[in-house]
Amino acid sequence: MPIKLPSNLPAFDVLTNEGVMVMGEGRASHQDIRPLRIGLLNLMPKKIQTENQFARLIGSTPLQIELSLIRMSEHETKNTAAEHMAEFYRPFSEVEASGEKFDGLIITGAPIEHLPFEEVTYWEELRRIMDWTQTHVHSTFGVCWGGMAMIYHFHGVKKHMLDHKAFGCFRHTNLSPASPFLRGFSDDCVIPVSRWTEILQSEIDEHPDLVTLLGSDESGPCLVQDAKHRALYIFNHFEYDSGTLKEEYDRDVANGDPINVPMNYYPDDDPSRTPLNRWRSHAHLLYGNWINEIYQSTPYKLEEIGT
C-alpha cells in the first residue's frame, strides 16, 4: 500500500518520480482499510527536504500511511515559505486541542544542539508533546536532537559536547540481532553522522529499561529502544539523502567554519568525487520494521491508543 499525501505537497511528485507508491485523497478514500496515522513533528529548518526524506522511508512499506505534518505552535521557521507552512502544517496546539491520536510520531532533529535543552525557546512545549505521546501516540521515534531530547526528558540522560564534530559515515555494530526493529539487518552497517554532541553508553546503562540496538566504537550509541515509553531514539541520520552530508560540508566551507571532510563518505576522501550511498537499504529496513511493529501492535480503534 502507498503513502497518502496531498497531491500538491512537493514530496508527492518527488516520491512518485522515484517510484515510491504515493496516492492522493481520492484513491485513498476507496480503500477499505484503516491507514496508519503517522505524525511528523518537523523541527528542521529545511522543512521540505526533511518531509521528502521521511516520507520516502515510511512510504516504502506494504501498508497505507497517512502522514500528518506538525510544527511547534509559536516557533516561526525562517527557511521555509510561510505559504507552505500554512497549507501543509498544523501547530501542535491545534492537534492537542482536537484530541486526535496517532499510531506513530517522528520527532526530528534540530540545529540547536549547542544549547542546553532548557534554553531552547520551545522546550516547554516540546516537553508537553513528549508527555502527550504517552496517551495519544502508540510509538514515537526521536531522531538525532529529537532522540536526545526524549531520552533526557524521560530518563535524565544528558547530551555531552564533543571537541570536534562527529561527521561522516561511521560503521555501526548490530548489538541486538533478535530485535524486531533490526529484522534483516547485517551484522554491521554504515550510518551518516552529523553532530556536535554525544550520548554516553555508560549513562544509558544506568537505566535497565533502555536497550542499545546499534552502536559504534567511533561515534557511540546510535539506536536505543525505550519499551516503557514505546519509543525508539536514534542519534544519527539514516534518513539522509546521498548528498546531504555534501551540502553540509559545502555550506561550512563556504562560511569559513571549521569542518573536516566527512569521514568514509567521498571515494578516497576526495570531495571532488560523487559520494556513494551505502546506508539506503538499512534505512528502509529500519523504518519499514518500525512501521510493521506499529501495524502488528497498534489498536484497530484509534481512540484506544494510550488507554
The 8 nearest C-alpha neighbors of each residue, nearest first, counted from 0:
[[1, 62, 61, 63, 60, 2, 20, 64],
 [2, 0, 20, 21, 63, 58, 22, 3],
 [1, 3, 64, 58, 21, 63, 65, 22],
 [2, 4, 22, 65, 23, 64, 21, 1],
 [5, 3, 23, 6, 11, 2, 22, 66],
 [4, 6, 8, 7, 23, 24, 11, 3],
 [5, 7, 23, 8, 11, 4, 22, 12],
 [8, 6, 5, 9, 11, 12, 4, 10],
 [7, 9, 5, 10, 11, 6, 4, 87],
 [10, 8, 11, 12, 7, 13, 47, 51],
 [9, 11, 13, 51, 8, 12, 14, 50],
 [12, 10, 9, 8, 14, 13, 6, 15],
 [13, 11, 15, 14, 10, 9, 16, 8],
 [14, 12, 10, 16, 15, 11, 9, 17],
 [15, 13, 17, 19, 16, 12, 11, 10],
 [14, 16, 12, 18, 17, 19, 13, 11],
 [15, 17, 14, 13, 18, 12, 19, 11],
 [18, 16, 14, 15, 19, 13, 12, 20],
 [17, 19, 15, 16, 20, 14, 21, 13],
 [18, 20, 14, 15, 17, 21, 59, 58],
 [21, 19, 1, 18, 2, 15, 58, 22],
 [22, 20, 1, 2, 3, 19, 15, 11],
 [23, 21, 3, 26, 1, 2, 4, 27],
 [22, 24, 6, 25, 3, 4, 5, 26],
 [23, 25, 27, 26, 28, 22, 5, 3],
 [26, 24, 28, 27, 23, 29, 22, 30],
 [25, 27, 28, 29, 24, 23, 22, 30],
 [28, 26, 24, 29, 25, 30, 23, 22],
 [27, 29, 25, 26, 30, 24, 31, 23],
 [30, 28, 27, 26, 31, 25, 32, 24],
 [31, 29, 27, 28, 32, 26, 33, 34],
 [30, 32, 29, 33, 28, 27, 34, 63],
 [33, 31, 30, 34, 63, 29, 27, 28],
 [32, 34, 35, 31, 299, 63, 30, 36],
 [35, 33, 63, 64, 65, 36, 32, 62],
 [34, 36, 64, 65, 102, 37, 63, 33],
 [35, 37, 65, 101, 102, 64, 34, 66],
 [36, 38, 103, 66, 104, 102, 101, 65],
 [39, 37, 104, 67, 66, 68, 105, 103],
 [38, 40, 105, 68, 41, 104, 69, 67],
 [41, 39, 69, 106, 70, 105, 42, 38],
 [40, 42, 107, 39, 43, 70, 69, 106],
 [43, 41, 109, 107, 108, 40, 44, 70],
 [42, 44, 109, 45, 41, 46, 108, 107],
 [45, 43, 78, 46, 76, 42, 79, 77],
 [46, 44, 43, 48, 47, 78, 79, 49],
 [45, 47, 49, 48, 44, 43, 50, 79],
 [48, 46, 50, 49, 45, 51, 9, 10],
 [49, 47, 51, 50, 46, 45, 52, 10],
 [48, 50, 52, 46, 51, 47, 53, 45],
 [51, 49, 47, 48, 52, 53, 54, 46],
 [52, 50, 10, 54, 48, 49, 53, 55],
 [51, 53, 49, 55, 50, 238, 54, 48],
 [52, 54, 56, 55, 50, 51, 57, 238],
 [53, 55, 51, 57, 56, 58, 52, 50],
 [54, 56, 58, 53, 52, 57, 51, 14],
 [57, 55, 53, 58, 54, 283, 59, 286],
 [56, 58, 54, 59, 55, 286, 53, 287],
 [59, 57, 2, 55, 56, 54, 60, 1],
 [58, 60, 57, 56, 19, 55, 61, 20],
 [59, 61, 62, 58, 287, 57, 0, 1],
 [62, 60, 0, 59, 1, 63, 58, 287],
 [63, 61, 0, 60, 64, 1, 34, 35],
 [62, 64, 0, 34, 1, 2, 35, 65],
 [65, 63, 2, 35, 34, 3, 66, 36],
 [64, 66, 36, 3, 35, 34, 37, 2],
 [65, 67, 37, 38, 64, 36, 68, 4],
 [68, 66, 38, 39, 37, 69, 65, 36],
 [67, 69, 88, 39, 38, 40, 87, 66],
 [70, 68, 40, 89, 88, 90, 39, 91],
 [71, 69, 90, 40, 41, 91, 89, 72],
 [70, 72, 90, 74, 91, 73, 69, 121],
 [71, 73, 90, 91, 92, 74, 70, 124],
 [74, 72, 71, 75, 121, 90, 70, 124],
 [73, 75, 71, 72, 76, 121, 120, 70],
 [76, 74, 73, 77, 71, 72, 81, 70],
 [75, 77, 78, 79, 74, 44, 81, 80],
 [76, 78, 79, 75, 44, 80, 81, 45],
 [79, 77, 44, 76, 45, 80, 46, 81],
 [80, 78, 77, 46, 76, 45, 81, 83],
 [79, 81, 82, 83, 84, 78, 77, 76],
 [80, 82, 84, 83, 85, 79, 76, 77],
 [83, 81, 85, 80, 84, 86, 79, 87],
 [84, 82, 86, 80, 81, 85, 87, 79],
 [83, 85, 81, 88, 82, 86, 87, 80],
 [86, 84, 82, 83, 87, 88, 81, 89],
 [85, 87, 83, 84, 82, 88, 89, 81],
 [86, 88, 84, 85, 83, 68, 89, 8],
 [89, 87, 68, 84, 69, 85, 86, 70],
 [88, 90, 69, 70, 91, 68, 93, 87],
 [91, 89, 72, 70, 92, 93, 71, 69],
 [90, 92, 94, 93, 72, 71, 95, 70],
 [93, 91, 95, 90, 94, 72, 96, 71],
 [94, 92, 96, 91, 95, 90, 97, 89],
 [95, 93, 91, 97, 92, 96, 99, 90],
 [94, 96, 92, 93, 97, 98, 91, 99],
 [97, 95, 93, 98, 94, 92, 99, 91],
 [96, 98, 94, 95, 99, 93, 92, 100],
 [99, 97, 96, 95, 100, 94, 135, 93],
 [100, 98, 97, 94, 101, 95, 135, 302],
 [99, 101, 135, 136, 301, 98, 304, 302],
 [102, 100, 136, 36, 103, 37, 135, 137],
 [101, 103, 137, 36, 136, 37, 35, 138],
 [104, 102, 37, 138, 101, 139, 137, 136],
 [103, 105, 38, 139, 37, 39, 140, 106],
 [106, 104, 140, 39, 141, 139, 40, 107],
 [107, 105, 141, 40, 145, 142, 140, 39],
 [108, 106, 142, 145, 41, 42, 105, 141],
 [107, 109, 144, 145, 143, 142, 42, 43],
 [108, 110, 43, 42, 111, 144, 107, 145],
 [111, 109, 112, 108, 43, 144, 44, 113],
 [112, 110, 113, 109, 114, 119, 144, 115],
 [111, 113, 114, 110, 144, 196, 195, 109],
 [114, 112, 111, 115, 195, 160, 196, 110],
 [115, 113, 112, 111, 116, 118, 119, 117],
 [116, 114, 118, 117, 113, 119, 112, 111],
 [117, 115, 118, 119, 114, 122, 148, 112],
 [116, 118, 115, 119, 122, 123, 120, 114],
 [119, 117, 115, 116, 120, 114, 122, 121],
 [120, 118, 122, 116, 121, 117, 114, 115],
 [119, 121, 122, 118, 74, 123, 117, 124],
 [120, 122, 124, 119, 123, 125, 74, 71],
 [123, 121, 125, 119, 124, 120, 117, 126],
 [124, 122, 126, 125, 121, 127, 120, 117],
 [123, 125, 127, 126, 121, 122, 128, 71],
 [124, 126, 128, 122, 127, 123, 129, 121],
 [127, 125, 123, 129, 124, 128, 122, 130],
 [126, 128, 124, 130, 125, 129, 131, 123],
 [129, 127, 131, 125, 126, 130, 124, 132],
 [128, 130, 126, 132, 131, 127, 125, 149],
 [129, 131, 127, 132, 128, 133, 126, 134],
 [130, 132, 128, 133, 129, 134, 135, 127],
 [133, 131, 136, 135, 129, 130, 134, 128],
 [132, 134, 131, 130, 135, 305, 136, 228],
 [133, 135, 305, 132, 131, 136, 306, 304],
 [134, 136, 100, 132, 305, 133, 131, 304],
 [137, 135, 132, 101, 102, 138, 103, 100],
 [136, 138, 102, 103, 304, 297, 305, 101],
 [139, 137, 103, 229, 230, 136, 102, 104],
 [140, 138, 230, 104, 103, 105, 231, 141],
 [139, 141, 105, 231, 230, 232, 104, 106],
 [146, 142, 140, 145, 232, 106, 105, 231],
 [141, 143, 146, 145, 107, 233, 108, 234],
 [234, 142, 144, 108, 146, 145, 235, 233],
 [145, 143, 108, 147, 146, 109, 148, 142],
 [146, 144, 108, 141, 142, 148, 107, 143],
 [141, 147, 145, 232, 142, 149, 143, 148],
 [148, 146, 144, 150, 145, 149, 151, 143],
 [149, 147, 145, 151, 146, 150, 144, 152],
 [148, 150, 152, 146, 151, 147, 153, 145],
 [149, 151, 147, 153, 154, 152, 148, 156],
 [152, 150, 155, 156, 148, 149, 154, 157],
 [153, 151, 149, 150, 155, 154, 148, 126],
 [152, 154, 150, 151, 149, 155, 228, 156],
 [155, 153, 151, 156, 150, 152, 206, 149],
 [154, 156, 151, 152, 157, 153, 150, 149],
 [157, 155, 151, 154, 150, 202, 203, 158],
 [158, 156, 151, 155, 159, 198, 147, 150],
 [157, 159, 198, 197, 196, 147, 160, 156],
 [160, 158, 196, 197, 198, 157, 161, 199],
 [159, 161, 196, 195, 197, 162, 158, 113],
 [162, 160, 196, 163, 195, 159, 164, 197],
 [163, 161, 160, 164, 195, 196, 165, 159],
 [164, 162, 161, 165, 195, 258, 160, 166],
 [163, 165, 195, 166, 194, 161, 162, 193],
 [166, 164, 194, 193, 195, 192, 163, 218],
 [167, 165, 193, 261, 192, 164, 262, 194],
 [166, 168, 261, 262, 192, 191, 264, 263],
 [167, 169, 191, 263, 190, 264, 262, 192],
 [170, 168, 189, 190, 167, 171, 191, 192],
 [169, 171, 189, 188, 215, 190, 187, 168],
 [172, 170, 215, 214, 188, 187, 189, 213],
 [173, 171, 187, 214, 213, 174, 215, 186],
 [172, 174, 213, 186, 187, 175, 176, 212],
 [175, 173, 212, 213, 172, 176, 214, 211],
 [174, 176, 212, 177, 178, 173, 213, 181],
 [177, 175, 178, 173, 181, 174, 182, 184],
 [178, 176, 175, 179, 182, 181, 180, 174],
 [177, 179, 180, 181, 176, 175, 182, 212],
 [178, 180, 182, 181, 177, 288, 292, 176],
 [179, 181, 288, 178, 182, 289, 285, 292],
 [182, 180, 184, 178, 179, 183, 285, 176],
 [181, 183, 179, 184, 180, 178, 288, 177],
 [182, 184, 181, 185, 284, 281, 176, 285],
 [185, 183, 181, 182, 186, 281, 284, 176],
 [184, 186, 187, 188, 183, 173, 281, 176],
 [187, 185, 173, 172, 184, 188, 176, 174],
 [188, 186, 172, 185, 173, 171, 170, 189],
 [187, 189, 171, 170, 185, 190, 172, 186],
 [188, 190, 170, 169, 278, 168, 171, 277],
 [189, 191, 168, 169, 278, 237, 192, 170],
 [192, 190, 168, 236, 167, 235, 237, 169],
 [191, 193, 235, 166, 167, 236, 168, 165],
 [194, 192, 166, 165, 167, 191, 235, 164],
 [195, 193, 165, 196, 164, 192, 166, 197],
 [194, 196, 164, 161, 160, 165, 163, 112],
 [197, 195, 160, 159, 161, 194, 158, 112],
 [196, 198, 159, 158, 199, 160, 161, 195],
 [197, 199, 158, 159, 200, 157, 220, 196],
 [200, 198, 201, 202, 197, 203, 219, 220],
 [199, 201, 203, 202, 220, 204, 198, 219],
 [200, 202, 204, 199, 203, 205, 198, 206],
 [203, 201, 204, 205, 200, 199, 156, 206],
 [202, 204, 200, 205, 201, 206, 199, 209],
 [203, 205, 201, 206, 202, 200, 207, 209],
 [204, 206, 202, 203, 207, 201, 209, 200],
 [205, 207, 204, 208, 209, 203, 202, 154],
 [208, 206, 209, 205, 204, 210, 203, 225],
 [207, 209, 206, 225, 210, 227, 226, 224],
 [210, 208, 225, 207, 206, 224, 223, 203],
 [211, 209, 224, 223, 212, 208, 225, 207],
 [212, 210, 223, 222, 213, 224, 220, 209],
 [211, 213, 174, 175, 222, 223, 210, 173],
 [214, 212, 222, 173, 221, 174, 172, 211],
 [213, 215, 220, 221, 171, 172, 219, 212],
 [214, 216, 171, 219, 217, 218, 172, 220],
 [215, 217, 219, 218, 214, 171, 170, 220],
 [218, 216, 215, 219, 169, 170, 171, 214],
 [217, 219, 215, 216, 165, 220, 169, 214],
 [218, 220, 215, 214, 216, 217, 221, 199],
 [221, 219, 214, 200, 215, 222, 213, 211],
 [220, 222, 214, 234, 213, 233, 235, 219],
 [223, 221, 233, 213, 212, 232, 211, 220],
 [224, 222, 211, 232, 210, 212, 231, 233],
 [223, 225, 231, 210, 209, 226, 230, 211],
 [226, 224, 209, 230, 227, 228, 231, 229],
 [225, 227, 229, 228, 224, 230, 208, 209],
 [226, 228, 225, 229, 208, 230, 209, 224],
 [227, 229, 230, 226, 225, 133, 138, 153],
 [230, 228, 226, 138, 227, 225, 139, 137],
 [229, 231, 139, 225, 228, 138, 140, 224],
 [230, 232, 224, 140, 223, 225, 141, 139],
 [231, 233, 146, 141, 223, 222, 140, 142],
 [234, 232, 222, 142, 221, 235, 143, 146],
 [233, 235, 143, 221, 142, 146, 232, 222],
 [236, 234, 192, 143, 233, 221, 191, 237],
 [235, 237, 238, 191, 239, 192, 190, 143],
 [236, 238, 282, 239, 190, 191, 235, 278],
 [237, 239, 236, 52, 53, 282, 240, 56],
 [240, 238, 237, 236, 243, 241, 52, 191],
 [239, 241, 243, 242, 238, 52, 276, 244],
 [242, 240, 276, 243, 239, 275, 274, 244],
 [241, 243, 245, 240, 244, 246, 274, 239],
 [242, 244, 246, 240, 245, 239, 241, 247],
 [245, 243, 247, 246, 242, 248, 261, 167],
 [244, 246, 248, 242, 243, 247, 249, 274],
 [247, 245, 243, 249, 244, 248, 250, 242],
 [246, 248, 244, 250, 245, 249, 251, 243],
 [247, 249, 245, 251, 250, 246, 244, 252],
 [250, 248, 252, 246, 251, 247, 245, 253],
 [251, 249, 247, 253, 248, 252, 246, 254],
 [250, 252, 256, 254, 248, 253, 249, 255],
 [251, 253, 255, 249, 254, 250, 256, 248],
 [252, 254, 250, 251, 255, 249, 256, 248],
 [255, 253, 251, 252, 256, 250, 249, 257],
 [254, 256, 252, 253, 251, 257, 250, 258],
 [255, 257, 251, 254, 252, 258, 253, 250],
 [258, 256, 255, 259, 251, 252, 254, 163],
 [259, 257, 256, 251, 260, 248, 252, 164],
 [258, 260, 261, 257, 166, 262, 248, 164],
 [259, 261, 262, 258, 248, 268, 270, 167],
 [262, 260, 167, 166, 264, 259, 263, 168],
 [261, 263, 167, 264, 168, 260, 166, 268],
 [264, 262, 168, 167, 265, 268, 261, 169],
 [265, 263, 262, 168, 274, 261, 167, 266],
 [264, 266, 274, 268, 269, 270, 267, 263],
 [267, 265, 268, 269, 274, 272, 264, 273],
 [266, 268, 269, 265, 263, 264, 272, 270],
 [269, 267, 265, 266, 270, 263, 264, 262],
 [268, 270, 267, 271, 265, 272, 266, 260],
 [271, 269, 272, 265, 268, 260, 273, 245],
 [270, 272, 269, 273, 265, 268, 274, 266],
 [273, 271, 270, 269, 265, 274, 266, 268],
 [272, 274, 265, 275, 271, 266, 270, 242],
 [275, 273, 265, 264, 266, 272, 276, 241],
 [274, 276, 277, 273, 241, 265, 264, 266],
 [275, 277, 241, 278, 279, 274, 240, 264],
 [278, 276, 279, 275, 189, 280, 190, 188],
 [277, 279, 189, 281, 280, 276, 190, 282],
 [278, 280, 282, 281, 277, 276, 283, 237],
 [279, 281, 283, 282, 278, 284, 277, 285],
 [282, 280, 284, 283, 278, 279, 285, 184],
 [283, 281, 279, 237, 285, 284, 280, 278],
 [282, 284, 280, 281, 286, 285, 56, 287],
 [285, 283, 281, 287, 282, 286, 288, 280],
 [286, 284, 288, 282, 287, 283, 180, 281],
 [285, 287, 289, 288, 283, 284, 57, 56],
 [286, 288, 284, 290, 289, 285, 283, 60],
 [287, 289, 291, 180, 285, 286, 290, 284],
 [290, 288, 286, 292, 287, 291, 180, 285],
 [289, 291, 293, 287, 288, 292, 286, 294],
 [292, 290, 288, 294, 293, 289, 287, 295],
 [293, 291, 295, 289, 294, 290, 288, 296],
 [292, 294, 290, 296, 291, 295, 297, 289],
 [293, 295, 291, 292, 296, 297, 290, 35],
 [296, 294, 292, 293, 291, 297, 290, 298],
 [295, 297, 293, 294, 292, 298, 137, 291],
 [296, 298, 293, 294, 295, 137, 299, 102],
 [299, 297, 300, 303, 304, 301, 296, 302],
 [298, 300, 301, 297, 33, 303, 302, 304],
 [301, 299, 298, 302, 303, 304, 297, 33],
 [300, 302, 303, 304, 299, 100, 298, 101],
 [301, 303, 300, 304, 100, 99, 305, 306],
 [304, 302, 301, 306, 300, 298, 305, 299],
 [305, 303, 302, 306, 301, 137, 135, 298],
 [306, 304, 134, 135, 133, 303, 137, 136],
 [305, 303, 304, 134, 302, 135, 133, 298]]
